[in-house]
Amino acid sequence: MIIVDTGAWVGLANRRDQYHVPCRTFFKHNTEPLITTCAVLVETTHLLFNRIGVAMTLA
């Protein structure tokens, strides 16, 4: 089981993030179960609202 923190979710969702490609590759090829927390999801949502906008975050 892999614990996923905010940076990985932001990197996956934000194409302009410097870690977007490695995050996308990881999530595409990972076969291990993933786990995160409500606090991480709240932080991720907040950061994405500010960085890529509400509409893109919700999409």
N, CA, C and O atoms as a Tripos MOL2 file, in Angstrom:
@<TRIPOS>MOLECULE
protein
  236   235    59     0     0
PROTEIN
NO_CHARGES

@<TRIPOS>ATOM
      1 N           0.8370   -1.1720    0.0000 N.3       1 MET1
      2 CA          0.0000    0.0000    0.0000 C.3       1 MET1
      3 C           0.8880    1.2430    0.0000 C.2       1 MET1
      4 O           1.8700    1.3170    0.7390 O.2       1 MET1
      5 N           0.5330    2.2120   -0.8340 N.am      2 ILE2
      6 CA          1.3050    3.4430   -0.9580 C.3       2 ILE2
      7 C           0.4580    4.6070   -0.4580 C.2       2 ILE2
      8 O          -0.6870    4.7790   -0.8770 O.2       2 ILE2
      9 N           1.0290    5.4050    0.4400 N.am      3 ILE3
     10 CA          0.3610    6.6030    0.9320 C.3       3 ILE3
     11 C           0.6610    7.7380   -0.0400 C.2       3 ILE3
     12 O           1.8240    8.0490   -0.2990 O.2       3 ILE3
     13 N          -0.3880    8.3550   -0.5770 N.am      4 VAL4
     14 CA         -0.2300    9.4110   -1.5740 C.3       4 VAL4
     15 C          -0.4990   10.7640   -0.9120 C.2       4 VAL4
     16 O          -1.5670   10.9850   -0.3410 O.2       4 VAL4
     17 N           0.4860   11.6650   -0.9980 N.am      5 ASP5
     18 CA          0.3720   12.9870   -0.4090 C.3       5 ASP5
     19 C          -0.0410   14.0070   -1.4690 C.2       5 ASP5
     20 O          -0.1720   13.6740   -2.6470 O.2       5 ASP5
     21 N          -0.2390   15.2260   -1.0440 N.am      6 THR6
     22 CA         -0.7350   16.3050   -1.8890 C.3       6 THR6
     23 C           0.0810   16.5020   -3.1630 C.2       6 THR6
     24 O          -0.4890   16.6700   -4.2410 O.2       6 THR6
     25 N           1.3860   16.4840   -3.0540 N.am      7 GLY7
     26 CA          2.2480   16.7500   -4.2030 C.3       7 GLY7
     27 C           1.9760   15.8390   -5.3770 C.2       7 GLY7
     28 O           2.0140   16.2810   -6.5250 O.2       7 GLY7
     29 N           1.7050   14.5820   -5.1110 N.am      8 ALA8
     30 CA          1.4370   13.6330   -6.1970 C.3       8 ALA8
     31 C           0.1160   13.9360   -6.8950 C.2       8 ALA8
     32 O           0.0320   13.8570   -8.1200 O.2       8 ALA8
     33 N          -0.9170   14.2820   -6.1250 N.am      9 TRP9
     34 CA         -2.2170   14.6110   -6.7260 C.3       9 TRP9
     35 C          -2.1370   15.9040   -7.5240 C.2       9 TRP9
     36 O          -2.6840   15.9910   -8.6240 O.2       9 TRP9
     37 N          -1.4560   16.9130   -6.9730 N.am     10 VAL10
     38 CA         -1.3040   18.1830   -7.6830 C.3      10 VAL10
     39 C          -0.4890   17.9680   -8.9640 C.2      10 VAL10
     40 O          -0.8470   18.4760  -10.0270 O.2      10 VAL10
     41 N           0.5920   17.2200   -8.8540 N.am     11 GLY11
     42 CA          1.4100   16.9320  -10.0310 C.3      11 GLY11
     43 C           0.6310   16.2030  -11.1090 C.2      11 GLY11
     44 O           0.8270   16.4540  -12.2980 O.2      11 GLY11
     45 N          -0.2380   15.3170  -10.7090 N.am     12 LEU12
     46 CA         -1.0500   14.5750  -11.6740 C.3      12 LEU12
     47 C          -2.0600   15.4860  -12.3690 C.2      12 LEU12
     48 O          -2.2500   15.3880  -13.5810 O.2      12 LEU12
     49 N          -2.6950   16.3570  -11.6250 N.am     13 ALA13
     50 CA         -3.7810   17.1710  -12.1700 C.3      13 ALA13
     51 C          -3.3210   18.4200  -12.9190 C.2      13 ALA13
     52 O          -4.0030   18.8820  -13.8350 O.2      13 ALA13
     53 N          -2.1800   18.9600  -12.5370 N.am     14 ASN14
     54 CA         -1.7220   20.2270  -13.0960 C.3      14 ASN14
     55 C          -0.6730   19.9840  -14.1830 C.2      14 ASN14
     56 O           0.4680   19.6420  -13.8740 O.2      14 ASN14
     57 N          -1.0450   20.1540  -15.4320 N.am     15 ARG15
     58 CA         -0.1270   19.8980  -16.5460 C.3      15 ARG15
     59 C           1.0880   20.8130  -16.5360 C.2      15 ARG15
     60 O           2.1200   20.4790  -17.1190 O.2      15 ARG15
     61 N           0.9770   21.9650  -15.8790 N.am     16 ARG16
     62 CA          2.1070   22.9020  -15.8120 C.3      16 ARG16
     63 C           3.0520   22.6040  -14.6450 C.2      16 ARG16
     64 O           4.1100   23.2250  -14.5400 O.2      16 ARG16
     65 N           2.6920   21.6770  -13.7790 N.am     17 ASP17
     66 CA          3.5410   21.3100  -12.6430 C.3      17 ASP17
     67 C           4.8140   20.6300  -13.1500 C.2      17 ASP17
     68 O           4.7650   19.8290  -14.0830 O.2      17 ASP17
     69 N           5.9380   20.9490  -12.5400 N.am     18 GLN18
     70 CA          7.2120   20.3700  -12.9920 C.3      18 GLN18
     71 C           7.2640   18.8560  -12.8330 C.2      18 GLN18
     72 O           8.0840   18.1980  -13.4740 O.2      18 GLN18
     73 N           6.4060   18.2960  -11.9930 N.am     19 TYR19
     74 CA          6.3980   16.8490  -11.7700 C.3      19 TYR19
     75 C           5.2070   16.1560  -12.4300 C.2      19 TYR19
     76 O           4.9000   15.0060  -12.1140 O.2      19 TYR19
     77 N           4.5420   16.8540  -13.3420 N.am     20 HIS20
     78 CA          3.3590   16.2700  -13.9790 C.3      20 HIS20
     79 C           3.6710   14.9550  -14.6990 C.2      20 HIS20
     80 O           2.9720   13.9620  -14.5000 O.2      20 HIS20
     81 N           4.6960   14.9430  -15.5170 N.am     21 VAL21
     82 CA          5.0100   13.7330  -16.2960 C.3      21 VAL21
     83 C           5.3900   12.5620  -15.3850 C.2      21 VAL21
     84 O           4.8660   11.4650  -15.5790 O.2      21 VAL21
     85 N           6.2770   12.7460  -14.3980 N.am     22 PRO22
     86 CA          6.5710   11.6050  -13.5110 C.3      22 PRO22
     87 C           5.3440   11.1380  -12.7190 C.2      22 PRO22
     88 O           5.1660    9.9380  -12.5080 O.2      22 PRO22
     89 N           4.5050   12.0710  -12.2840 N.am     23 CYS23
     90 CA          3.2990   11.6780  -11.5450 C.3      23 CYS23
     91 C           2.3440   10.9070  -12.4420 C.2      23 CYS23
     92 O           1.8000    9.8770  -12.0450 O.2      23 CYS23
     93 N           2.1420   11.4130  -13.6550 N.am     24 ARG24
     94 CA          1.2580   10.7290  -14.6040 C.3      24 ARG24
     95 C           1.7750    9.3180  -14.8930 C.2      24 ARG24
     96 O           0.9980    8.3640  -14.9370 O.2      24 ARG24
     97 N           3.0730    9.1930  -15.0860 N.am     25 THR25
     98 CA          3.6760    7.8860  -15.3530 C.3      25 THR25
     99 C           3.4840    6.9460  -14.1700 C.2      25 THR25
    100 O           3.1390    5.7770  -14.3440 O.2      25 THR25
    101 N           3.7090    7.4650  -12.9630 N.am     26 PHE26
    102 CA          3.5300    6.6430  -11.7650 C.3      26 PHE26
    103 C           2.1000    6.1270  -11.6640 C.2      26 PHE26
    104 O           1.8830    4.9270  -11.4990 O.2      26 PHE26
    105 N           1.1190    7.0320  -11.7630 N.am     27 PHE27
    106 CA         -0.2690    6.6120  -11.6100 C.3      27 PHE27
    107 C          -0.7020    5.6690  -12.7330 C.2      27 PHE27
    108 O          -1.5360    4.7900  -12.5140 O.2      27 PHE27
    109 N          -0.1540    5.8420  -13.9090 N.am     28 LYS28
    110 CA         -0.5150    4.9740  -15.0380 C.3      28 LYS28
    111 C           0.0010    3.5500  -14.8490 C.2      28 LYS28
    112 O          -0.6810    2.5900  -15.2070 O.2      28 LYS28
    113 N           1.2070    3.4080  -14.2860 N.am     29 HIS29
    114 CA          1.8470    2.1000  -14.2130 C.3      29 HIS29
    115 C           1.7960    1.4440  -12.8300 C.2      29 HIS29
    116 O           2.1430    0.2710  -12.6940 O.2      29 HIS29
    117 N           1.3760    2.1700  -11.8230 N.am     30 ASN30
    118 CA          1.3390    1.6200  -10.4770 C.3      30 ASN30
    119 C           0.3030    0.5060  -10.3590 C.2      30 ASN30
    120 O          -0.8060    0.6180  -10.8820 O.2      30 ASN30
    121 N           0.6720   -0.5620   -9.6720 N.am     31 THR31
    122 CA         -0.2630   -1.6600   -9.4410 C.3      31 THR31
    123 C          -0.5480   -1.8660   -7.9500 C.2      31 THR31
    124 O          -1.3570   -2.7170   -7.5810 O.2      31 THR31
    125 N           0.1090   -1.0950   -7.1100 N.am     32 GLU32
    126 CA         -0.0960   -1.2010   -5.6640 C.3      32 GLU32
    127 C          -1.3460   -0.4220   -5.2560 C.2      32 GLU32
    128 O          -1.6990    0.5680   -5.8980 O.2      32 GLU32
    129 N          -2.0140   -0.8630   -4.1940 N.am     33 PRO33
    130 CA         -3.1460   -0.0780   -3.6820 C.3      33 PRO33
    131 C          -2.6650    1.2820   -3.1690 C.2      33 PRO33
    132 O          -1.5720    1.3950   -2.6150 O.2      33 PRO33
    133 N          -3.4930    2.3060   -3.3590 N.am     34 LEU34
    134 CA         -3.1640    3.6550   -2.9160 C.3      34 LEU34
    135 C          -4.1040    4.0690   -1.7880 C.2      34 LEU34
    136 O          -5.2620    3.6530   -1.7410 O.2      34 LEU34
    137 N          -3.5890    4.8900   -0.8860 N.am     35 ILE35
    138 CA         -4.3920    5.4220    0.2040 C.3      35 ILE35
    139 C          -4.0040    6.8800    0.4090 C.2      35 ILE35
    140 O          -2.8490    7.2530    0.2040 O.2      35 ILE35
    141 N          -4.9590    7.7000    0.8100 N.am     36 THR36
    142 CA         -4.6950    9.0960    1.1340 C.3      36 THR36
    143 C          -5.5980    9.4710    2.2910 C.2      36 THR36
    144 O          -6.2890    8.6110    2.8370 O.2      36 THR36
    145 N          -5.6060   10.7300    2.6740 N.am     37 THR37
    146 CA         -6.4390   11.1680    3.7940 C.3      37 THR37
    147 C          -7.3680   12.2930    3.3500 C.2      37 THR37
    148 O          -7.1640   12.9090    2.3040 O.2      37 THR37
    149 N          -8.3720   12.5450    4.1460 N.am     38 CYS38
    150 CA         -9.2760   13.6690    3.8660 C.3      38 CYS38
    151 C          -8.5170   14.9830    3.8830 C.2      38 CYS38
    152 O          -8.7830   15.8600    3.0610 O.2      38 CYS38
    153 N          -7.5760   15.1340    4.8050 N.am     39 ALA39
    154 CA         -6.7930   16.3700    4.8880 C.3      39 ALA39
    155 C          -5.9940   16.5900    3.6060 C.2      39 ALA39
    156 O          -5.8900   17.7220    3.1340 O.2      39 ALA39
    157 N          -5.4380   15.5420    3.0480 N.am     40 VAL40
    158 CA         -4.6830   15.6460    1.7970 C.3      40 VAL40
    159 C          -5.6210   16.0670    0.6640 C.2      40 VAL40
    160 O          -5.2530   16.9040   -0.1590 O.2      40 VAL40
    161 N          -6.8030   15.5090    0.6130 N.am     41 LEU41
    162 CA         -7.7480   15.8650   -0.4480 C.3      41 LEU41
    163 C          -8.1930   17.3200   -0.3290 C.2      41 LEU41
    164 O          -8.3440   18.0030   -1.3420 O.2      41 LEU41
    165 N          -8.4050   17.7990    0.8930 N.am     42 VAL42
    166 CA         -8.7750   19.2050    1.0920 C.3      42 VAL42
    167 C          -7.6370   20.1230    0.6530 C.2      42 VAL42
    168 O          -7.8670   21.1130   -0.0410 O.2      42 VAL42
    169 N          -6.4110   19.7960    1.0570 N.am     43 GLU43
    170 CA         -5.2600   20.6060    0.6740 C.3      43 GLU43
    171 C          -5.0670   20.5970   -0.8420 C.2      43 GLU43
    172 O          -4.7900   21.6370   -1.4390 O.2      43 GLU43
    173 N          -5.2120   19.4440   -1.4540 N.am     44 THR44
    174 CA         -5.0640   19.3160   -2.9020 C.3      44 THR44
    175 C          -6.0960   20.1720   -3.6240 C.2      44 THR44
    176 O          -5.7640   20.8920   -4.5660 O.2      44 THR44
    177 N          -7.3330   20.0950   -3.1860 N.am     45 THR45
    178 CA         -8.3940   20.8870   -3.7990 C.3      45 THR45
    179 C          -8.1060   22.3730   -3.6760 C.2      45 THR45
    180 O          -8.2590   23.1170   -4.6440 O.2      45 THR45
    181 N          -7.6950   22.8070   -2.5080 N.am     46 HIS46
    182 CA         -7.3670   24.2170   -2.2840 C.3      46 HIS46
    183 C          -6.2510   24.6760   -3.2280 C.2      46 HIS46
    184 O          -6.3740   25.7210   -3.8670 O.2      46 HIS46
    185 N          -5.1790   23.9140   -3.3180 N.am     47 LEU47
    186 CA         -4.0580   24.2820   -4.1890 C.3      47 LEU47
    187 C          -4.4700   24.3090   -5.6620 C.2      47 LEU47
    188 O          -4.0860   25.2120   -6.4050 O.2      47 LEU47
    189 N          -5.2450   23.3230   -6.0720 N.am     48 LEU48
    190 CA         -5.6580   23.2730   -7.4760 C.3      48 LEU48
    191 C          -6.6160   24.4030   -7.8160 C.2      48 LEU48
    192 O          -6.5460   24.9510   -8.9160 O.2      48 LEU48
    193 N          -7.5110   24.7670   -6.9010 N.am     49 PHE49
    194 CA         -8.3930   25.9140   -7.1390 C.3      49 PHE49
    195 C          -7.5560   27.1470   -7.4580 C.2      49 PHE49
    196 O          -7.8740   27.8960   -8.3830 O.2      49 PHE49
    197 N          -6.4880   27.3590   -6.6930 N.am     50 ASN50
    198 CA         -5.6400   28.5360   -6.8770 C.3      50 ASN50
    199 C          -4.7340   28.4410   -8.0960 C.2      50 ASN50
    200 O          -4.4290   29.4620   -8.7120 O.2      50 ASN50
    201 N          -4.3010   27.2480   -8.4560 N.am     51 ARG51
    202 CA         -3.3150   27.0950   -9.5350 C.3      51 ARG51
    203 C          -3.9230   26.8850  -10.9110 C.2      51 ARG51
    204 O          -3.4240   27.4220  -11.9000 O.2      51 ARG51
    205 N          -5.0100   26.1000  -10.9830 N.am     52 ILE52
    206 CA         -5.5860   25.8130  -12.3050 C.3      52 ILE52
    207 C          -7.0420   26.2580  -12.4170 C.2      52 ILE52
    208 O          -7.6440   26.1330  -13.4830 O.2      52 ILE52
    209 N          -7.6080   26.7700  -11.3390 N.am     53 GLY53
    210 CA         -8.9760   27.2680  -11.3620 C.3      53 GLY53
    211 C          -9.9900   26.2350  -10.9170 C.2      53 GLY53
    212 O          -9.7380   25.0300  -10.9230 O.2      53 GLY53
    213 N         -11.1430   26.7490  -10.5330 N.am     54 VAL54
    214 CA        -12.2080   25.8840  -10.0110 C.3      54 VAL54
    215 C         -12.7380   24.9290  -11.0780 C.2      54 VAL54
    216 O         -12.8960   23.7350  -10.8220 O.2      54 VAL54
    217 N         -13.0100   25.4490  -12.2640 N.am     55 ALA55
    218 CA        -13.5900   24.6180  -13.3330 C.3      55 ALA55
    219 C         -12.6880   23.4350  -13.6910 C.2      55 ALA55
    220 O         -13.1580   22.3050  -13.8190 O.2      55 ALA55
    221 N         -11.3900   23.7050  -13.8500 N.am     56 MET56
    222 CA        -10.4570   22.6250  -14.1950 C.3      56 MET56
    223 C         -10.2980   21.6400  -13.0400 C.2      56 MET56
    224 O         -10.1660   20.4370  -13.2670 O.2      56 MET56
    225 N         -10.3100   22.1370  -11.8140 N.am     57 THR57
    226 CA        -10.1970   21.2530  -10.6570 C.3      57 THR57
    227 C         -11.3860   20.3110  -10.5950 C.2      57 THR57
    228 O         -11.2240   19.1110  -10.3730 O.2      57 THR57
    229 N         -12.5650   20.8450  -10.7880 N.am     58 LEU58
    230 CA        -13.7740   20.0160  -10.7360 C.3      58 LEU58
    231 C         -13.8800   19.0530  -11.9010 C.2      58 LEU58
    232 O         -14.4910   17.9910  -11.7850 O.2      58 LEU58
    233 N         -13.2850   19.4240  -13.0240 N.am     59 ALA59
    234 CA        -13.3090   18.5250  -14.1930 C.3      59 ALA59
    235 C         -12.4560   17.3200  -13.9150 C.2      59 ALA59
    236 O         -12.3390   16.4380  -14.7660 O.2      59 ALA59
@<TRIPOS>BOND
     1     1     2 1
     2     2     3 1
     3     3     4 2
     4     3     5 am
     5     5     6 1
     6     6     7 1
     7     7     8 2
     8     7     9 am
     9     9    10 1
    10    10    11 1
    11    11    12 2
    12    11    13 am
    13    13    14 1
    14    14    15 1
    15    15    16 2
    16    15    17 am
    17    17    18 1
    18    18    19 1
    19    19    20 2
    20    19    21 am
    21    21    22 1
    22    22    23 1
    23    23    24 2
    24    23    25 am
    25    25    26 1
    26    26    27 1
    27    27    28 2
    28    27    29 am
    29    29    30 1
    30    30    31 1
    31    31    32 2
    32    31    33 am
    33    33    34 1
    34    34    35 1
    35    35    36 2
    36    35    37 am
    37    37    38 1
    38    38    39 1
    39    39    40 2
    40    39    41 am
    41    41    42 1
    42    42    43 1
    43    43    44 2
    44    43    45 am
    45    45    46 1
    46    46    47 1
    47    47    48 2
    48    47    49 am
    49    49    50 1
    50    50    51 1
    51    51    52 2
    52    51    53 am
    53    53    54 1
    54    54    55 1
    55    55    56 2
    56    55    57 am
    57    57    58 1
    58    58    59 1
    59    59    60 2
    60    59    61 am
    61    61    62 1
    62    62    63 1
    63    63    64 2
    64    63    65 am
    65    65    66 1
    66    66    67 1
    67    67    68 2
    68    67    69 am
    69    69    70 1
    70    70    71 1
    71    71    72 2
    72    71    73 am
    73    73    74 1
    74    74    75 1
    75    75    76 2
    76    75    77 am
    77    77    78 1
    78    78    79 1
    79    79    80 2
    80    79    81 am
    81    81    82 1
    82    82    83 1
    83    83    84 2
    84    83    85 am
    85    85    86 1
    86    86    87 1
    87    87    88 2
    88    87    89 am
    89    89    90 1
    90    90    91 1
    91    91    92 2
    92    91    93 am
    93    93    94 1
    94    94    95 1
    95    95    96 2
    96    95    97 am
    97    97    98 1
    98    98    99 1
    99    99   100 2
   100    99   101 am
   101   101   102 1
   102   102   103 1
   103   103   104 2
   104   103   105 am
   105   105   106 1
   106   106   107 1
   107   107   108 2
   108   107   109 am
   109   109   110 1
   110   110   111 1
   111   111   112 2
   112   111   113 am
   113   113   114 1
   114   114   115 1
   115   115   116 2
   116   115   117 am
   117   117   118 1
   118   118   119 1
   119   119   120 2
   120   119   121 am
   121   121   122 1
   122   122   123 1
   123   123   124 2
   124   123   125 am
   125   125   126 1
   126   126   127 1
   127   127   128 2
   128   127   129 am
   129   129   130 1
   130   130   131 1
   131   131   132 2
   132   131   133 am
   133   133   134 1
   134   134   135 1
   135   135   136 2
   136   135   137 am
   137   137   138 1
   138   138   139 1
   139   139   140 2
   140   139   141 am
   141   141   142 1
   142   142   143 1
   143   143   144 2
   144   143   145 am
   145   145   146 1
   146   146   147 1
   147   147   148 2
   148   147   149 am
   149   149   150 1
   150   150   151 1
   151   151   152 2
   152   151   153 am
   153   153   154 1
   154   154   155 1
   155   155   156 2
   156   155   157 am
   157   157   158 1
   158   158   159 1
   159   159   160 2
   160   159   161 am
   161   161   162 1
   162   162   163 1
   163   163   164 2
   164   163   165 am
   165   165   166 1
   166   166   167 1
   167   167   168 2
   168   167   169 am
   169   169   170 1
   170   170   171 1
   171   171   172 2
   172   171   173 am
   173   173   174 1
   174   174   175 1
   175   175   176 2
   176   175   177 am
   177   177   178 1
   178   178   179 1
   179   179   180 2
   180   179   181 am
   181   181   182 1
   182   182   183 1
   183   183   184 2
   184   183   185 am
   185   185   186 1
   186   186   187 1
   187   187   188 2
   188   187   189 am
   189   189   190 1
   190   190   191 1
   191   191   192 2
   192   191   193 am
   193   193   194 1
   194   194   195 1
   195   195   196 2
   196   195   197 am
   197   197   198 1
   198   198   199 1
   199   199   200 2
   200   199   201 am
   201   201   202 1
   202   202   203 1
   203   203   204 2
   204   203   205 am
   205   205   206 1
   206   206   207 1
   207   207   208 2
   208   207   209 am
   209   209   210 1
   210   210   211 1
   211   211   212 2
   212   211   213 am
   213   213   214 1
   214   214   215 1
   215   215   216 2
   216   215   217 am
   217   217   218 1
   218   218   219 1
   219   219   220 2
   220   219   221 am
   221   221   222 1
   222   222   223 1
   223   223   224 2
   224   223   225 am
   225   225   226 1
   226   226   227 1
   227   227   228 2
   228   227   229 am
   229   229   230 1
   230   230   231 1
   231   231   232 2
   232   231   233 am
   233   233   234 1
   234   234   235 1
   235   235   236 2
@<TRIPOS>SUBSTRUCTURE
     1 MET1         2 RESIDUE 1 A MET
     2 ILE2         6 RESIDUE 1 A ILE
     3 ILE3        10 RESIDUE 1 A ILE
     4 VAL4        14 RESIDUE 1 A VAL
     5 ASP5        18 RESIDUE 1 A ASP
     6 THR6        22 RESIDUE 1 A THR
     7 GLY7        26 RESIDUE 1 A GLY
     8 ALA8        30 RESIDUE 1 A ALA
     9 TRP9        34 RESIDUE 1 A TRP
    10 VAL10       38 RESIDUE 1 A VAL
    11 GLY11       42 RESIDUE 1 A GLY
    12 LEU12       46 RESIDUE 1 A LEU
    13 ALA13       50 RESIDUE 1 A ALA
    14 ASN14       54 RESIDUE 1 A ASN
    15 ARG15       58 RESIDUE 1 A ARG
    16 ARG16       62 RESIDUE 1 A ARG
    17 ASP17       66 RESIDUE 1 A ASP
    18 GLN18       70 RESIDUE 1 A GLN
    19 TYR19       74 RESIDUE 1 A TYR
    20 HIS20       78 RESIDUE 1 A HIS
    21 VAL21       82 RESIDUE 1 A VAL
    22 PRO22       86 RESIDUE 1 A PRO
    23 CYS23       90 RESIDUE 1 A CYS
    24 ARG24       94 RESIDUE 1 A ARG
    25 THR25       98 RESIDUE 1 A THR
    26 PHE26      102 RESIDUE 1 A PHE
    27 PHE27      106 RESIDUE 1 A PHE
    28 LYS28      110 RESIDUE 1 A LYS
    29 HIS29      114 RESIDUE 1 A HIS
    30 ASN30      118 RESIDUE 1 A ASN
    31 THR31      122 RESIDUE 1 A THR
    32 GLU32      126 RESIDUE 1 A GLU
    33 PRO33      130 RESIDUE 1 A PRO
    34 LEU34      134 RESIDUE 1 A LEU
    35 ILE35      138 RESIDUE 1 A ILE
    36 THR36      142 RESIDUE 1 A THR
    37 THR37      146 RESIDUE 1 A THR
    38 CYS38      150 RESIDUE 1 A CYS
    39 ALA39      154 RESIDUE 1 A ALA
    40 VAL40      158 RESIDUE 1 A VAL
    41 LEU41      162 RESIDUE 1 A LEU
    42 VAL42      166 RESIDUE 1 A VAL
    43 GLU43      170 RESIDUE 1 A GLU
    44 THR44      174 RESIDUE 1 A THR
    45 THR45      178 RESIDUE 1 A THR
    46 HIS46      182 RESIDUE 1 A HIS
    47 LEU47      186 RESIDUE 1 A LEU
    48 LEU48      190 RESIDUE 1 A LEU
    49 PHE49      194 RESIDUE 1 A PHE
    50 ASN50      198 RESIDUE 1 A ASN
    51 ARG51      202 RESIDUE 1 A ARG
    52 ILE52      206 RESIDUE 1 A ILE
    53 GLY53      210 RESIDUE 1 A GLY
    54 VAL54      214 RESIDUE 1 A VAL
    55 ALA55      218 RESIDUE 1 A ALA
    56 MET56      222 RESIDUE 1 A MET
    57 THR57      226 RESIDUE 1 A THR
    58 LEU58      230 RESIDUE 1 A LEU
    59 ALA59      234 RESIDUE 1 A ALA
